Amino acid sequence: MPNYDYECQKCGTRFEVFQSMNDAKLTDCPAESCDGAVKRLLGTGGGIIFKGSGFYQTDYRSSSYQAGAKADSGVAKSETPAPAPAKSPAPAAASSD
């Protein structure tokens, strides 16, 4: 449920009300000495702020994509050693007895 800001047109009092979006707009000033009409003010709402480096890269990219990106940038070559080639057993010498 959002907070709505209102301002009295007669006394200038500003106040905030926590109400459902389905509730009707307020029409009367809540100040005891005032019976003026109130107007709902337009607000910008709360903004979302993502802090840190690379929100999209770190949270939504798959590990295969990240590995491919490292290989393309050359970072993977310096971080991980190249795998040693597999040694195959030498063929046995055939004896001619």
C-alpha angles and dihedrals in degrees: 000000000000132000116241126203119219133185127199113235092209107043100017094235113159122206141163126230128195105216142144121266088240094057119101119255116265115253107181130064112248093217111110095223095047131069097179128136119259129220125209111237123221113244131195093225127221117315123220115233120195111201125194135046121305106353092180095043097049100040109033108028119095121239091246090056091049091050091050092048091052091050091050093050094047092239093115091060094058096041101048126039117240113259115257114247113258114256115227118209114261113252113255115251112249113237119219103212 
